Amino acid sequence: MTPEQLAQAIIAALDQAVAAGEFTVEVPREVRVERPRGREHGDWSTNIALQLGKKAGMPPREFATLLAGRLAEVAGVASVDVAGPGFLNITLDAASAGELARTIVETGAAYGTNDTLAGHVINLEFVSANPTGPLHIGHTRWAALGDALRRLLIASGADVTAEHYTNDAGNQMDLFGASIVARARGAEVPEGGYGGEWITDLATQAQQERPDLLELPEAEAVAVARELGYQGQLQQIQDTLEAFNVHFDVWFSEKSLHDSGAVEQAVARLREQGHVYDSEGAVWLRTTDFGDDRDRVLVRANGDPTYFASDAAYYLSKKDRGFPEKIYLLGADHHGYVGRLKSIAACAGDDPERNIEVLIGQLINISGERMGKRRGNALFLTDLIEWIGSDPVRYSLARFPADTPLDLDGEQMRKRSNDNPVFYVQYAHARTCNVARLAGEDGVSRDDGFDPSLLTHDTESVLLATLGDFPRVLAQSATLREPHRVARYLESLAAAFHKWYDECRVRPLNDQEEITDLHRTRLWLNDATRQVLANGLGLLGVTAPERM
């Protein structure tokens, strides 16, 4: 019996009690069941009596007692205890609990997916790097968390478009082009320009593509270098994210907003809404009407649009492209953007509490021997992948809430030991694969038998209960935008599996021991664990190795 099936059994018991006149209450169509904190309190617990008792005009504990009597008659339920003010602690019989192993194996990669967010159409924007240099450690956290959140939202039924907003407009791009030309000439970059070694690399590439680069008039040379450098750097960013197992559906160009006239059109549309006014030669958006600390300039007195005007045009573009919900994942230095973006949403006629969500990620630091090899004062994502590996970096970042500042040890992240959480979880998966491989060599086959009533060992009860909790964890992680819940769950699952492995054998001890349904049924449980570990790691963008 899965948690979902148990929840339906509770609803059915409520319906029966109402029909029998035991109490009168509107029966909800969804009931939540959770694992109790202590194993001694059963397999599952629900507080439905606390929710409905007073509505039914009786003490919650009395309500719970009536409901417990009906639940005790449900096939697969071994016992129901009423605890405290009205909690129901439910213990399943071994056969019913063990049936979950077969359900997971047969469901496969789809196990855990749910429809919690069905009907939600979401634009998820994250990373959004300037194409003037490589991705650095500041981009890394949202690359890992943003992609994990994308996977979680999709697994929970949402229609998600992952979008990278490329900041390829404005004076920064002119400085970028000028810096490339300067490096091509062997000169210093202009004040405020880009002096990293990647600029020298881009200058070399630009000269290879345009041997006449330095023969062009200065303005034309800068324009050519800017475009060639932009294309080269954008491709490097895309390649790095691919190596980091991060996927984007849309790469949106800020420059396209200006070239298409979308920025001017956005200002006009907001003016029609009644929130734009002129003052001191500039064009302003009255964001203070919606909680911002001051009004914002859209167009400067010299006629140049501000970055805020681009933000407004970009928001309207998302709205026009059919995204009712827009999630922005921004860095720690963007706290001030929260109020501004919500004000844009309100000025555009949207509900800032429903149509836009802004998540802020705190800073991270990664220490270790390799840090001495940093180029300049930057640690790039390519360095992290080469030094530590994509899997350890992604998992280490995923296992903490985004609003928690992090100081991680790069050497610890690389360790192949049980002290390293990613290794601990991946090793559990590899161990399940090894168990299945060796069991097959011994002649143990799932197809030859399955008797879930044999899964009576305490470690099997704990492992099954943990496996059954995966769909709830996944749905909760997606709803709360907290991928770290999946990582922490995987660690608890790995711990439950390792303990079960130490106590229960899947393979016969020797050639003389007869293979029984207990061996075969335990193989089902082993393979169910492998499936959930693989599903969970996949949601975090981390591989599930078969050998380690």
BANUTOR-709082 format. One record per atom (N, C-alpha, C): x, y, z. Coordinates in pm, whole numbers, plus 50000, padded with zeros to 5 digits. Layout:
XYZ...
% end
This chain:
500844988150000500005000050000500885012450000500665021349902501425033749895500765044249985501485054950018500855065750097499615071450029499675072149895498505077249823497305068049839497555055049834496465045349853495915045949995496805047850092496355049050230495505061650248495925072550185495165084950193493755082950136493665075750025492345072949966491515064050057492175054850129491445046250223490885054550338491615064650381491135073450489489925081350441490005086450318488865093850262487635084850254487845072450209486735063050199486135060150337486985058850439486495056350575485695068350626486135080350593485395092450632484015092450564483995089350435482725089050362481765078850425482285067250463481455056750522480905061150658481745067950736481315072450869480215083050857480365092050760479335102350738478035095650693478135086050601476945079050552476245071350663477025066450760476445058850871475935067850983476125080950967475625090351067476495091351191477725086751184478615087451301479035101851329479165109751226479395124151239479035130751106478865143751111478535151450991479645161450964480255160150850481355169150813481575168250663482085178850605482435178550462483765171250449483765160350376484975152050362485895158050257487145160750292488085166350194488445155850089488835160449972489225151149866490705147749872491425154349961492835151249980493115150150128493855139950167494265137950306495765135550307496435141950399497885140750406498295130250509499165121150467499755111550560501265113650562501855112050679503285114350695503905103150777505205101850762505915092350847506035098150987505715090351091505905095151228507395097251256507695105751352509095107951386509755095451442509005087851520509555075651578508925063351515509765053551483509275041351419508255034051506508355036151639507435029251731506015034451718505845045551647504505051251628503825046551500504365036051439503725030451321504405034551192503755030751081504305033850948503915047750900502675051750930502165064550880501295071150986501195084350975500385091851070499605102550995498415105851050497615116650992496965124651104496815137551079496165146351176494765150351130494165142151043492875145650985491805147651092491895140351205490895141851311491015155551377492235160651387492435174051443491845184651351491895182051221491365191651124489845191651120489235179751138487795178551116486965176951243487615173451355486855170651477485945182051519486485193851533485685205251579484605208751477484935207151347483925209851244482765199951254483065188151306482015177951323481305179451458481755189151538481095191551667481465181651775482675176051770483095166551874484595168251899485075163852014486515164552042487295156751936488415161951891489195155051787489565140751825489835138251954490215124651992489025115051976487835119752008486645111351988486425108751840486605119051759486505117751613487515107451563488755108551615489825099451573489495085051612488895083151728488565069551773487545063051681486535070851640485545065451546486185061651413487055070651365487715068251236488675056451245489345055151360490305044151378489605030651366488395029551418487665017051409487415012851266487095022451181486855019251040488155016250967489215023750997490485021350928491065007750964490805003151086491334990151128490774978751044489654981150978489034970850895489524971050751490354981050717490854982150580491894971350554491784964650442492744954150406494144960050398495064953550464496454958150463496834966350583495844970750663496114978250785496184968650902497334968350970497514959251084496934965051211497134978051234496624984351356496534999351337495645005551417495495020051418495435024551563496315033551601496345038651738496015053451738495255057551838494955071751858495955077251959496645087851922497685093452008497415108152034497815112452155497715126552188496325131952174496185143952121494865150252110494005144651998494565135651914493765130051806494545125751684495845123551700496625118251588496295103551566496295099551441496095085551406497415079751356497945069951429499165063051389498785049551331499185047251206498725035651130499905026451099499735013851131500745003651100500164994350995500914992250887500474983250781500994969150809500274959250759500824945750772501974944250673502814934350695504034932850616503734931650467502704924250433502394922150291501994935250225501184942950292500734955650235501874965450223502714966150327503854975150324504844970850216505094957750207506074952750113505654953949969504354954749944503864955949807504424968449739504814978149820505374990549765506614987749681507414977749719508624974649644508304971449499507274963149479506894959649342506334971949269505544980049339504984992049278506095001249226507135003049306508225012049266508955006549144509294993749148510034987649037509224988548908507954985848917507124986048796506845000248747506815009748839506595023748799507865029748740509015025448790510305029648733510605044348752511085050748647511515064648654510375074148689509135069748671507995078448700507625078348848508215069348927507855068849069508285081849137507355087749206507585100449274506965112249203506805111149071506175122148998504725123549044504215135649036502895138449090502275150149015501035153249047500325164248978500055175949071500885177449174500695188349271500635201949203501455203949100501525216949032500935216348891500105206648866499465205648735498665218348706498765223248586498065235448547498885248048565500025247248634500885258848651501815260148529501795271748469502665274648355503695284848403504955280648407505985288148477507155291448385507605304048391508865307948330509885308848443510925300848435511955300148539513245305848484513635317348537514865323948490515965322548595517125317848552518245316948644519565317848569520625320048642521995322648595522085336448530521505338148409521455351248342522765358848352523815353048297525155358848307525405368948196526295378548224526775387648121527705379848028527565381447897528415373847804529765380547783530315386247890531595393147881532715385647950532405373648000533415365748068532845352148105533695343048152533245329648188532335329848310531555319248326530745317548447531685315548565531405322548674532255321548792531475315548909532125314949024531535308349140530215314849181530065327749151528825334649184527625329449105527885324248984526795318748903526485304148939527445297649004527385283149019526205278649104525925286049211524865281549301523525281049231523195291749158521885291749092521865282548970523015279948911523045270048803522615256448857523165252748974522815239749034521395239649086521025249649165519705249849226518605252749123518895261549030517885265048931517505253148845518515245648801518215233948718517525223148799517935221348926517255211549011515795215549032515555228449052514185233049069513375230848942513985233248827513305230548700512835216048694513715206948728513395192648724512275189248823512345195248942511335192449045509965197749003509925209648948508655215448906507995206948797508815202448702508285193948595507785180848652508555175048746508145162248806506865163548887506535175748928505305178049004504175183248916504335181948784503245184748693503205198348630504145207248665504125220748609504645220848466504175230348388504675232848253505745243748267507015239948255508115248948289508965252148166509285264848150510265269148051511435275348125512605269148112513815274448175514445284548080514725296348132515165307348045516425314048099517365316348009518575323948041518465337647976518545347948058518465361748008519895366647987520275368547862521645372447828521755387547825522545393147915522705407747926523695412747821523225413347696524125416447584523865430247525523395439547607523145453147559523835462947652523995475347604524515485847690526005488247676526485497647755527875502047748528865490847780528445481347862529355470347899529805462647776528925461347677529285453847557530265461847471530135475347470531115483647398532485482647464532515482947597533775481247668534375467447643533515457647632533945443947602534655443547467534005449447366534615449747233535915457647231535925469047301537135477247306538265469847378537925462047478538935454447552539565443947462538765437547377539275427347286540215433747184539815445047130540675452047033541985456147099541905461347222543125465547291544075453747310543555442447351544385430647370544965425847236544175426947132544675423147000545845431946959545845444447002546935453746972548095452347071547895444147175548925442947277548945454547372547815461547381547725473447466546885470647590546885479947684546065478747803544605481047767543725474647839542295476547813541875490247862540805495747806540355509047850539865508847994539805520548055539335521548193537915515848204537745507248303536445500848320536245488848231537275485248152537155474048060537415460648129537575450248048537735436648098539175432048074539855428548182541275425348170541625410848194540655402048204540935388048230541645381448113542285370148140543035363248035542125357947925540835356247958539915351647854539745362047744539985374847777539905385347676541025383547574542205379647621543315376947529542965365247437542335354847495541915343347414540895347547309539945355847350538915360547256539525369347148540545377247185541225385647087541925377046981542555366347025543215357146931542195350846838541055346446895540015340246813539445350346712539245362846758538685373046670539615375846553540915376146577541875378646469541935366946372541715354946424541685343346335540495343946241539345348646294538135349646211538145361946121538775372646171538895384946093540345389646093541165384246001542575388245997542765403245978541755409945922541855424445897541355432646014541135426446130540515433446243541235446346277542545445846288543295457546333543495467846222543105464446101543185473945990541905482145977540865478146047539595485246039539635498246118538795508046082538665519946166538285515746307538695523446406538555519446545537115515746581536165524246545534765521546581534285508546518534685506246391534265493946323534945481846385536225483446420536965472346483536325468446616535925478346694535275475546822533955468346799533185472646700531895466346672532075451746628533065449446542533325435746495533805427046611534745432446689535285424646802534195421746905533325431546925532225429547021531345417846978530985417346851530105406646803530815393246803532055392746756532795380146754533065375246896533445384546983533705380847122532445376047192531335382747161530055379047220529675364847182529775361747054529415348347008530335337847069531615340847077532555331347135532325329247283532085340347356531895339147500530555332647532529515335747455528215329547479528295314447456529035310347352529185296047327529935289347441530935296247497531675290547609530785289047732529915298647755528965297847866528015286047845527515284547725526595273547696527285260047711528535259047665529275246547677529535243147824529855253447904530115251148047528865246248117527735252248089526485248048151526095233948108526375230547984526105216847938526975206948014528235210648037529135201948114528675200748259527955210748306527425210948443526035204748448525575199248334524295192248325523115201648351523235213948301522185224048319521535226648184520215226448182519475228048056518645240848056518685247847942517805259347921516985257047794515715260547802514845259647685514975272047597515225283547659515265296247587516495304147629517215309447529518285319047555517785332547502517425341147595516765353747557517795364947558517825372647450518785383647434518175396947478518865403647572518415417047611518465426547492519475424847408519635433547291518415432747200517785420947195516615419447108515475428347154515405431247282514355440247332514535454347276515795458547270516075472047217515915472447066516445462246998516395462246851514965461346798514085454546873512705452646826511785464046865512275473246946511435484146994510595480447115510855468747173510055463947286510225472747409511395478847425511605487547542510715499747531510705506347415509855518047396508375514347409508015502647354506625498147363506225495247508507155490147585506875487347727506595500247803507395510447777507175523347843505805528847806505445527547679504145532547634503005524747700503155511647710502095503447771501925506747919503035508647988502955512148130502375526148148502635534848051502045548248059500525547448044500075538547955498635536547938497975531448066498735523848145498225518648272498115529748376498725541348349498615552548441499725553448545500835545948523501885545748625503165552748580503175558648461504365565348410504135580448412505155587848452505065602448449506415608248409506395621048368507615628048326508015638048433509315638648459509825648148557511295650748529511665663548529513055667848509513635662148380512805661048279513245656448149513315641348135513135634148245513225619448242511825613448250511755600548218510495593148225510595583648344509575584148431509625576548557508465566648565508695555748640507635546248673507315548048821506045550048851505645552948989505545539849070506695534149101506735521349172506445522949321506515535049373506215537049516504755533949546503905534249444502495530649465502355516049505503415508449482503335494049508504435489349601504875498149689505765494049796507245496149772507645500949654509065503449631509495515649713510785516349746511245527249832511325540549759511395540149626511395552549547510975549349404510495559349332510145557349192511405554849111511225548148997512365544048916512365550848780513555554748733513695561048602513655550348494512805552348395512745543548280513605548748165513505561848141514285568048034514965580448091516285581148077517035592548129516725605148050517145616348105516875629248040517535630247904518635622647882519305622847751518655613447649517575606747692516835598047601517235583447606518265580047684518705566247692517855558447793517365546847755516605538647851517535532747956517015530448075517795524648184517665509348181518475502848266518335488448280516945484948332516375494048412515045491448467514005490948356514205499148251513295498748136513405485148066514625479948056514805466747997514125456048082514245457448215513595447748305512075447948284511535459948269510085461148248509675454848115510455457448010510145451747879510255436547883511245431747956511445417247965510295410748041509835417148148508695411748221507465411048132507205421748057506045421947968506195411447857507435409047813507665398747713507255385147768507635382247891507245369547952505725368447963505105379448001503645379448013502995377147877503515383847773502955382647639503165368747581504235361947626504535348547575503755337647648502855341847738501935332347798502415325647925503175333148007503645327748134502965335148250501895329448306501245336048419502155336748541503015326648559503905326248675505345327848628506045337148695507415340048656508285339148781509265330248778510155328548891511525333848851512055343148930513385348648908514315343249018515455337948978516465333549074517645343149063517835351149166518835361849161519915359849266521055366149243522185365149334522025373549458522965371749552522885378249682522935393449673523515398649565523625413249550522395419349484521335411649471520145416549402518925417949494519155419049624518015420449716517135432249677517745443149632516975454949596516075453049477516315442449400515515439949281514145434149314513995428449433512735421649466511565431449457511685442649529510615452449528510395458449390511475460649317511355466649185510605457549088510995444749089510345435348997508875433449032508585432749161507185431349201506395443849165507045455349171506385467849132506095467848983507035462848902506795461748758505575453048732505505441648804504365432648786503055439848818503055447148929501835454348969501485465148867502475472448820502225483048721501725477148589502105464548563501665458048439500285451748454499665453548572498325448248594498295434248649499445428848690499515415448747499435416048899499245404448959499255403149105500675399449147501395408549214502795405649250502945394249349501855390149414501925378849507501665365549437501155366149316500825353849244501595352349114501815363249042502395362248909503915363148905504525366949016505985367949017506525363149151507635356149145508295351049264509795353349247510415359449344511845362549336512565355249449513515346649413514305339349511515735344749509516295346849627517645352249639518575341549694519665339249624520665329649670521825336649738522245331449852523335337549927524695333649867525725340649910527075338449859527635325049902528545319849823529245307649860530745309949848531485302149925532935302149915533385287649918534325284349831534865270749829536365271749852536835265849960538245266549995538935253449960540265253849957541025241749926542295244949853543115234649832544425236649771544345243049633543325239149557543225244049418542985259149413542515264849522542195279149520543425287549489544605282449520545815289849489546095290749340545365282949260545575282849115544535291349043543775299249119542745307549056543375317648961542625320948858543075331048763542605344748810543565353048849543195366048904542485364149035541355370649051540585369249176539285361749153539225354249043537985347249010538205332249008537205324949053537185310349040536025307248946536355301548832535355299148730534705285448747533515284148692532795271448699533585260448630534265263848521535095253648455536185248648549536735257548632537745253248731537135243348830535935246448877535265237848975534985224048918534535223648792534245210848729535525202648713536615209248671537885202348652538475197748785538355206248887538965203449016538155193349098536855195849111536015188149203535125178249129534635182349013533695173948938532295179648944531545177648838530195183148830529285177448938529305164248958528405157849055528615163049197529845163149250530035167949387529645182549405529925190949304529575205049317528065206649317527385200249222525935201649215525265196449341525675184649386525035178849504525315187349627526555191749645526915199449764526135212449771525885218749657525115231149655523625228349673523165216949623521735213749630521285210149770522185205949858521765200749987521605211550096521715224150057521515235150151520465244850096519655250850184518715261050137519445272450068518805278149967519445288549888519805300849970519065303550077519305315650154520335313450266521065302350261522105299450359523475302450299524245311750358525615313950310526425301150329527275297950231528015285350235529515287850230530235280050309531695279650303532075264950295532335260050176532565245850153534055242950134534415230650166535795226050151535895217850024536615223249926536715216549798537355202749807538355201449892539015188449905538075178149967537245182550063536255173450123535215169250019534825178649932533835175549829534345165049730535665163949717536265154449623536435140549683536375139649815536705127049884535735115849847536295103949830535465092149806535345084549938534565090150028534365084150160532945086850205532505079450308531145081150358530945094450428532025101650454531895115050512531455125250408531535121450282531155130250173529735126350129528735134950152527335131150126527065126149985527665132349884527365127949747527935114049724529115111249776529675097849762528815087749837528355091549956527545082650039526285078249965525635087849899524395084649826524705077049698525695081749622526035074849498526525060649525527265058949634527745045549667526575036249701525545041749766524365033549795523745028549664523675037449564523115033249435524005022649371525315024949371526235015249312526135001749384525935002349514525824989849592524554982149552523444989249530522214982349487522444975549352523194982049264523484976149133524364963749149525334964649240526214953249263525454941449323524554944449418523734933849478522924926849370522284934549284521464928549177522314920449081523494925649049524384918548956524824905049013525274905149138525754892849201524604883049229523434888549266522284879849289521894872749160521964879949049521664873748921522624862548888523894864548920524904854148896524624841848982524014844149100523684832949189522364826249152521654831849055520394825849013519164831549079519314842849151518154849349214517494858449111516234856149082515524863848981514204869049038513894881549012512614887249057511454880048994511614875548870510504869448797510044856348858510864850548944510544837348998509704837749125509454849549178508634850049299508664863449369507544866549436507454878749515506414876549624506874876949750505974875149863506254886249964505554897549953505854908950039505624906250187504854895850220504614892850362505884888150432506924884950353508174880150411509074891550457508744903750420509594915150455509234920050595509664912650693509264915250832510384920650919511614921050869512724925950949512544940950977512984945351094512814959451130513454968751027514614965050975515274973750876514484974250746513724963750717512894963750597511694972950613511134973150734510014982250760510464996750746511634999850801512165013550792512465017250647513095008050574513445010850435512195012950350511175004550370509935006050293509235019250325509205022850453508555035350491509285047250429510625046550424511405057250364511145058150214511095046750148510785046650004509405052549977508465049550063507105054550044506985069350062507945075550128507895089850155508395098250038508995091949938509615099449829508645108549753507455103849713506555112949641506195125449720505975124049852505645135649935506815145449939508025140149956509205148749962509365156349831509185149349720509325155649589508315167049572507055164249603506005174349587506255186249678506645183649800506915194449895508105202849851509145196249800510325203449753509985212849638509135208149547508735216449434507865228149479506915225449566505995235849611506725246749689507665242649773508405252249856509635257749786509945252749666511145256949590512405253649669512485241649724513595237949812514175224349772515065224249672515665211549629516465204449739516895212049840517715205749945516945194650018515615195350016514835184750081515035171250013515225171349882515475158849810516845153349848517845161949854519195157349890519195151250030518585157950126518555152750263517755139650270516705138750191515945126250185516825114850134517565117450027518425107049969519445102050070519935110950152520895106850254520245097750358519005100850395518305092050489517965078750424517635078850296517355066350225518625057950214519745064350182521005057050174521345050650308521125058050417521405052650551520525040550580519235041550546518315030350569518725018250486519155020750362519575009650277520845002950329521845011050364523095005250413522854996750538521965001350624521674993550746520964980650709520014981350617519324969150571520304959550507521224964650426522224956350359523064948750461523374955450572524194949050675523434937950749522094938950751521284929750832520614918650750520304921250625519504911950545520214908050416520204895450386520884890550267519904888750151520344893050033519594890549911520084877549848521374875149854521984863349794522054851949896522014839549849522234828349942523664828649996523854823150115525174823350178526194815150100525744804350041526654795649967525864787449866526574778749794525924770849690524914760949746525074757449874524184747549934522854753649980522844766750003521614773050052520604774149939519394769949965518324770449865517864784849844517654788249718517094801349687515594800949712515104810449792513694810649830513044823749787511744824649813511044837049781511524848649867512114845849982512664856650063513814863449988514704855549926515784861449847515214869649732514234863749664513674870549546512944883349587512204882949696511454894649740512404905649787513474901549853514474911649893515164917849771515284910249664515824916049542514894926849488513594924549497512624935049460512864947549544513054945749674513274957249763514584964249730515614956549702516904962349662516734970749535516034965249437515874972249310514944984349322513994983549413513144995249439513985006549497514895003249585515785013349643516675019449535517195010849448518015015949338517235025849253515985022649226515165031449142514945045049207514635045149335514365057949402515635066149416516755059649444518025066849450518335073249314518135065649208518385070949073517435082349041516165080849076515195091449049515565104249124515925102749251516255114449331517515121349284518555113649254519795119649203519535126649070518705120648986518385126848859517705140348875516875141548977516205154349003517205165249043518335161349097519375170849136520405172749026520215165948913521175167148804522475160048831522425149748915523605142248956523485128048902524595122348857524555108948799524395098348906523875086848866523715075348955524615064048903525865063548947526805053748892526455039448932526735030048843526475015948872527665009148938528835015148923530035009848990530835021549045531455019349160532325029549219533535022749283
% end
